[in-house]
Amino acid sequence: MGYSVKFVACIKLIGLTLIGIGIWYRVDPKMYEPTNYIGIQSYIVAAWIMMITGLIIVIFAFIGCFGAANDSTSLLCFYFVTTSIVCALQITCIVLACAHGFGDQLEEYVSQQVILHVQQRQFNDKAREFLDFVQVKLDCCGAFSFNDYHKYGQDIPVSCGGEKTNFVHREGCGRIFRRFIDLRAGIIVGLCAIAAMFQLSAIVAAVSIYCAIKHAEYGD
Protein backbone atom coordinates (compact mmCIF):
# COMPACT_ATOMS: atom_id res chain seq x y z
CA MET A 1 0.00 0.00 0.00
CA GLY A 2 2.94 2.30 0.73
CA TYR A 3 4.14 2.02 -2.86
CA SER A 4 0.63 2.81 -4.11
CA VAL A 5 0.50 5.99 -2.03
CA LYS A 6 3.92 7.07 -3.31
CA PHE A 7 2.88 6.32 -6.90
CA VAL A 8 -0.33 8.34 -6.49
CA ALA A 9 1.67 11.19 -4.93
CA CYS A 10 4.02 11.20 -7.95
CA ILE A 11 1.07 11.27 -10.36
CA LYS A 12 -0.55 14.13 -8.43
CA LEU A 13 2.73 16.06 -8.47
CA ILE A 14 2.95 15.60 -12.24
CA GLY A 15 -0.66 16.77 -12.56
CA LEU A 16 0.04 19.93 -10.54
CA THR A 17 3.16 20.58 -12.61
CA LEU A 18 1.14 20.26 -15.83
CA ILE A 19 -1.38 22.77 -14.50
CA GLY A 20 1.37 25.18 -13.43
CA ILE A 21 3.27 25.05 -16.73
CA GLY A 22 0.02 25.32 -18.71
CA ILE A 23 -1.01 28.44 -16.77
CA TRP A 24 2.46 29.94 -17.21
CA TYR A 25 2.29 29.51 -21.00
CA ARG A 26 -1.25 30.84 -21.12
CA VAL A 27 -0.54 34.05 -19.16
CA ASP A 28 2.96 34.78 -20.52
CA PRO A 29 2.43 37.59 -23.08
CA LYS A 30 5.59 36.57 -24.95
CA MET A 31 3.92 33.22 -25.60
CA TYR A 32 0.28 34.04 -26.27
CA GLU A 33 0.49 37.54 -27.82
CA PRO A 34 2.31 36.40 -31.02
CA THR A 35 -0.43 33.80 -31.63
CA ASN A 36 -2.74 36.71 -32.52
CA TYR A 37 -0.53 37.44 -35.51
CA ILE A 38 1.31 34.30 -36.64
CA GLY A 39 0.36 30.63 -36.91
CA ILE A 40 1.72 29.19 -33.68
CA GLN A 41 -1.62 28.63 -31.93
CA SER A 42 -0.75 24.96 -31.43
CA TYR A 43 1.41 25.89 -28.41
CA ILE A 44 -1.48 27.65 -26.68
CA VAL A 45 -3.79 24.71 -27.45
CA ALA A 46 -1.13 22.44 -25.93
CA ALA A 47 -1.09 24.68 -22.83
CA TRP A 48 -4.87 24.33 -22.44
CA ILE A 49 -4.60 20.54 -22.80
CA MET A 50 -1.86 20.47 -20.15
CA MET A 51 -4.09 22.37 -17.73
CA ILE A 52 -7.11 20.13 -18.41
CA THR A 53 -5.20 16.85 -18.16
CA GLY A 54 -3.35 18.06 -15.07
CA LEU A 55 -6.66 18.89 -13.39
CA ILE A 56 -8.11 15.47 -14.31
CA ILE A 57 -5.01 13.72 -12.96
CA VAL A 58 -5.19 15.60 -9.65
CA ILE A 59 -8.93 14.97 -9.21
CA PHE A 60 -8.92 11.29 -10.15
CA ALA A 61 -5.48 10.30 -8.81
CA PHE A 62 -6.90 8.38 -5.83
CA ILE A 63 -9.70 6.62 -7.71
CA GLY A 64 -7.45 3.86 -9.06
CA CYS A 65 -5.76 3.38 -5.70
CA PHE A 66 -9.12 3.32 -3.89
CA GLY A 67 -10.58 0.89 -6.42
CA ALA A 68 -7.61 -1.45 -6.07
CA ALA A 69 -7.72 -1.31 -2.27
CA ASN A 70 -11.45 -2.11 -2.21
CA ASP A 71 -11.44 -4.62 -5.09
CA SER A 72 -13.91 -2.40 -6.96
CA THR A 73 -13.97 -3.42 -10.63
CA SER A 74 -16.31 -0.54 -11.54
CA LEU A 75 -13.91 2.06 -10.11
CA LEU A 76 -10.98 0.36 -11.83
CA CYS A 77 -12.86 0.42 -15.16
CA PHE A 78 -13.68 4.09 -14.69
CA TYR A 79 -10.06 4.85 -13.83
CA PHE A 80 -8.86 2.85 -16.85
CA VAL A 81 -11.11 4.79 -19.25
CA THR A 82 -10.29 8.18 -17.72
CA THR A 83 -6.55 7.53 -17.66
CA SER A 84 -6.61 6.28 -21.26
CA ILE A 85 -8.28 9.53 -22.36
CA VAL A 86 -5.73 11.57 -20.41
CA CYS A 87 -2.88 9.60 -21.97
CA ALA A 88 -4.30 10.21 -25.46
CA LEU A 89 -4.58 13.95 -24.71
CA GLN A 90 -0.97 14.04 -23.54
CA ILE A 91 0.17 12.40 -26.77
CA THR A 92 -1.90 15.02 -28.65
CA CYS A 93 -0.11 17.68 -26.62
CA ILE A 94 3.27 16.30 -27.71
CA VAL A 95 2.17 16.30 -31.37
CA LEU A 96 1.01 19.93 -31.09
CA ALA A 97 4.30 20.99 -29.50
CA CYS A 98 6.18 19.34 -32.38
CA ALA A 99 3.85 20.72 -35.08
CA HIS A 100 6.39 23.23 -36.40
CA GLY A 101 9.46 21.17 -35.60
CA PHE A 102 12.53 22.24 -33.65
CA GLY A 103 15.81 23.99 -34.39
CA ASP A 104 16.41 25.13 -37.97
CA GLN A 105 13.01 23.93 -39.19
CA LEU A 106 11.21 26.00 -36.55
CA GLU A 107 13.49 28.99 -37.16
CA GLU A 108 12.73 28.93 -40.89
CA TYR A 109 8.98 28.75 -40.23
CA VAL A 110 9.00 31.63 -37.72
CA SER A 111 11.33 33.76 -39.87
CA GLN A 112 9.02 33.43 -42.87
CA GLN A 113 6.06 34.43 -40.69
CA VAL A 114 7.94 37.49 -39.41
CA ILE A 115 9.18 38.56 -42.86
CA LEU A 116 5.57 38.69 -44.08
CA HIS A 117 4.84 41.23 -41.35
CA VAL A 118 7.96 43.23 -42.26
CA GLN A 119 6.67 43.46 -45.83
CA GLN A 120 3.26 44.68 -44.63
CA ARG A 121 4.48 46.96 -41.84
CA GLN A 122 4.04 50.28 -43.66
CA PHE A 123 0.35 49.76 -44.46
CA ASN A 124 -0.84 47.21 -41.88
CA ASP A 125 -1.34 48.30 -38.27
CA LYS A 126 -1.47 44.72 -36.99
CA ALA A 127 1.86 43.92 -38.64
CA ARG A 128 3.37 47.01 -37.02
CA GLU A 129 1.94 46.09 -33.60
CA PHE A 130 3.31 42.55 -33.86
CA LEU A 131 6.80 43.61 -34.91
CA ASP A 132 7.04 46.30 -32.24
CA PHE A 133 5.89 43.85 -29.57
CA VAL A 134 8.30 41.05 -30.57
CA GLN A 135 11.27 43.35 -31.17
CA VAL A 136 10.89 45.05 -27.78
CA LYS A 137 10.17 41.88 -25.78
CA LEU A 138 12.79 39.66 -27.42
CA ASP A 139 15.48 42.29 -28.17
CA CYS A 140 15.63 41.48 -31.88
CA CYS A 141 15.12 43.23 -35.21
CA GLY A 142 13.51 42.04 -38.44
CA ALA A 143 13.07 38.43 -39.42
CA PHE A 144 16.66 37.49 -40.26
CA SER A 145 18.38 40.76 -39.28
CA PHE A 146 17.82 44.53 -39.19
CA ASN A 147 18.75 44.61 -42.90
CA ASP A 148 15.29 43.19 -43.70
CA TYR A 149 13.88 46.71 -43.37
CA HIS A 150 16.41 48.20 -45.79
CA LYS A 151 15.67 45.36 -48.19
CA TYR A 152 12.03 46.45 -48.38
CA GLY A 153 12.78 50.18 -48.48
CA GLN A 154 11.87 50.92 -44.87
CA ASP A 155 13.54 52.73 -42.02
CA ILE A 156 14.57 50.63 -39.03
CA PRO A 157 11.81 51.09 -36.41
CA VAL A 158 12.50 52.49 -32.94
CA SER A 159 11.45 49.15 -31.41
CA CYS A 160 14.66 47.64 -32.81
CA GLY A 161 16.78 49.51 -30.28
CA GLY A 162 17.02 52.37 -27.84
CA GLU A 163 14.84 55.36 -28.64
CA LYS A 164 17.55 57.91 -27.82
CA THR A 165 20.56 55.98 -29.12
CA ASN A 166 21.77 54.59 -32.42
CA PHE A 167 21.92 51.07 -30.97
CA VAL A 168 20.08 48.45 -33.03
CA HIS A 169 19.56 44.81 -32.15
CA ARG A 170 21.41 42.91 -34.84
CA GLU A 171 19.97 39.45 -34.37
CA GLY A 172 16.80 38.54 -36.25
CA CYS A 173 13.55 37.74 -34.47
CA GLY A 174 13.27 34.39 -36.24
CA ARG A 175 16.31 32.99 -34.45
CA ILE A 176 15.53 34.59 -31.07
CA PHE A 177 11.91 33.50 -31.18
CA ARG A 178 12.97 29.99 -32.23
CA ARG A 179 15.13 29.68 -29.11
CA PHE A 180 12.25 30.98 -27.02
CA ILE A 181 9.77 28.46 -28.46
CA ASP A 182 12.29 25.60 -28.57
CA LEU A 183 12.73 25.74 -24.81
CA ARG A 184 9.02 25.86 -24.06
CA ALA A 185 8.10 23.21 -26.62
CA GLY A 186 10.83 20.98 -25.17
CA ILE A 187 9.32 21.40 -21.70
CA ILE A 188 5.88 20.44 -23.05
CA VAL A 189 7.23 17.34 -24.82
CA GLY A 190 9.36 16.20 -21.87
CA LEU A 191 6.73 16.76 -19.22
CA CYS A 192 3.90 15.21 -21.23
CA ALA A 193 6.09 12.21 -22.13
CA ILE A 194 6.87 11.61 -18.44
CA ALA A 195 3.20 12.04 -17.53
CA ALA A 196 2.13 9.65 -20.31
CA MET A 197 4.59 6.99 -19.08
CA PHE A 198 3.19 7.25 -15.56
CA GLN A 199 -0.35 7.06 -16.94
CA LEU A 200 0.52 3.97 -19.02
CA SER A 201 2.00 2.34 -15.91
CA ALA A 202 -1.20 3.16 -14.04
CA ILE A 203 -3.29 1.66 -16.87
CA VAL A 204 -1.25 -1.57 -16.84
CA ALA A 205 -1.58 -1.78 -13.05
CA ALA A 206 -5.35 -1.15 -13.19
CA VAL A 207 -5.86 -3.82 -15.86
CA SER A 208 -3.71 -6.33 -13.96
CA ILE A 209 -5.64 -5.78 -10.72
CA TYR A 210 -8.96 -5.93 -12.57
CA CYS A 211 -8.01 -9.26 -14.15
CA ALA A 212 -6.82 -10.60 -10.79
CA ILE A 213 -10.14 -9.65 -9.15
CA LYS A 214 -12.15 -11.26 -11.94
CA HIS A 215 -9.99 -14.37 -11.81
CA ALA A 216 -10.55 -14.63 -8.05
CA GLU A 217 -14.33 -14.22 -8.54
CA TYR A 218 -14.48 -16.98 -11.14
CA GLY A 219 -12.18 -19.12 -9.02
CA ASP A 220 -14.64 -18.89 -6.15
N, C-alpha and C positions, 0 to 999 in steps of 0.2 A: 504493500500500500504506500510505503514511503517513496518508492520510485515513481508511482503514479502521481503523487502529489507534486514531486519535483518536475515531472514531465509536464503536468498541467500548468505549473508555475512558469516554466520556460515558454510554453505556448502563449500564456497570457502576456508575458513580457514582450514576446514578438508582436502580439496583437497591439499592445500599447505603443510599441515602436512604430508600427505601420501607421497608426493613427497620427502620431506625432510628426513623422516625416511627411505624411500626406497633407496635414494642416500647414506645415512649413512651406511646402511647395505651393499650396493654394493661396497663401497670404503674402508670399514673397513677390513684390512687384516686378523684380527682375525676371521672374519666371512666368508670371501670368500676363503681365502687360504686353509683351511682344506677341502673345497669341492672338491679340486683337488685330494684328497687322500681317503676320506671316503664318504659314501653315505648320505650326508645331503644337497644335491643340492636343495631340496624342499624349503629351507629357502631363497636361492638366487632367485629362481623362484618367490617366494612370494614377494620378494623385487622389482623385475621387474614389477609384476602385480600392486603393490602399486604405483609405479611411473607412470605407464600407466593410471590407474584409476584416480589417483590424477590429472594428466594433463587433462584428459577428463572432470572431474568435474569442474576444474578451467575454461576451455574453454567454456563449455556449461552451466555454472551455471545460466546465465541470460536468456537463451533461454526460459525456462519454465515460468519465471516471465514475460518476454516480450510477450510471447504467451498468457498468461492469461490476461495481461493488454490490449492487442489488440484484444481479442476474436478470436485468430488465431488457428483454430482446427488443421491445418497442422503442425504448430510449436509445439503444445501440443502433437500431435502424435509422432513427431520426438523426442521430449524430453522424452516421455514415453518409447519409444523403446531404446533410448540411456541410460537412467537411469536404465532400466531393465537389460541391458547388464552389466553395471557397477556394479550393485547390485550382479549379478551372479558371476562376477569376484571377488568381495570382499568375497563372500562366499567361492569361490575356494581358495582364499588366506588364509582364516581361516582353511580350510581343510588341505592345505599344511603345515601350521604352526603347526598343530596338528598331522602330519603324523607319527612322531616318539614318540608321547605321551609327557608327562611331568613327572617331579619328578623321581621316582625310575625306571620307565619304560624307560625313556629317558637315564638315567644314565647307565642302563644295556646295552642298544643298543650302546651307544658311547664307553663304556668300552670294549665291545667285538670287536668293530672296531679298537680301539687302541691296544688291545692285539695282534691282527693279525699283526700289524706293528712291535710290539716288537719282535714277533717270527721271522719276516723276516729281522730285522734290520741289521744283520751281512752280508747279501748277497744281499740286495736290497737297492739301493741308494735312491729311492723315499721314502721308509719306514723310512730311516735314516733322510732324509730331513724333513719329516712330524713330526717325534718325536722331533727333535731338535727345529723346529719352535714352536710347541705347548708347549713344556716344558719350553722354554725361555719366550714366550709371556704370558703364563698362570701360571708360577711359580709352576709347578707340575712335577711329575716323574712317568713314567710307566702308566699302565692302572688303576690298583687298588692301587698300591703303588710302591715305589722304589724296593721292593723285587721281582717284576715281572722279573727284569733283572737277578737276582741271580737264579730264578726259571728256566730260560732258558739258564743258563750257560754263562751269559754275564756280563761284567763289567758295572757299572753304568756310563752312559755317562756324559760328562762335562756339557751338557745342563741342567742337573738335579740340578745344583747348581753353586756356585761360582767357577771360574776356578782356583783360587789360594787358596781356602779354602777347608775344608772337609765338608762344609755345603751341605746338600742334601734336596731338597724339599720332604717332607714325604707324602704329599697328592697326590693321583692318579689323572691323567688327566681326567679320566671318570667323576669323581664327580665335579671337577672344571669346566670342559667344559659343563657339564649338567647345572650348575648354570648359566653359561654364556649364553647358548642357551635358558634356561627357561625364563630368563628375556626378551630377545629379541623376543622370540616366543609369550610371554604374551603380549608384546606391539603390535605385529602384530594382534593378536586375538582381543584385546581390541579396538584398533583403527579402525580396519576393521568392527567390530561389531557396533560401534558407527556410522561409516560412512554408513553402510548398513541400519541402522534404520532411519537415515536422508533421505537416498535415497528412502526407502519404504514410508516414509511420503510424500516425493515429488511426488512419483508415485500416491499415493492415492489422493493427492491434484490435480494433473494434470488430472486424470480420472474424478474426481468430477466436475472440471471446464469444461472439455470437454462435459460431459453429460449435464451440465447446459446450455451450449451454444447450443447444439443440441436440447435440450428440448425447448429452447426459439425460435429457428428457426422453429421447427415444430408447436409451439404454434402460431407463426405469420401466 
